[in-house]
Amino acid sequence: MPKQINDTHIVLICKVEHPYSVALFRPIGFCNVVYKVVTTATVQHPKLVLSKLILPTQGAFVFGMMNL
């Protein structure tokens, strides 16, 4: 993948109208949209596969599975 896909911009947003200290800013990170889509797809796919591979009696930490 191209290196630019993983770029993130960090912006400081004011918490008050006239900030006089760095503590009055909140950092926000803006990730690339392609990076977010790839990350989401990477996380969602194992969820679907794991629920088919793990028995319900062994699925204590798998989302959507109930222990019997």
ABEGO torsion letter per residue (X at the ends): XBAAAABBBBBBBBABABBABAAABBBBBBBBAAAAAAAAAAAAAAAAAAAAABBAAAAAABBGBBBX
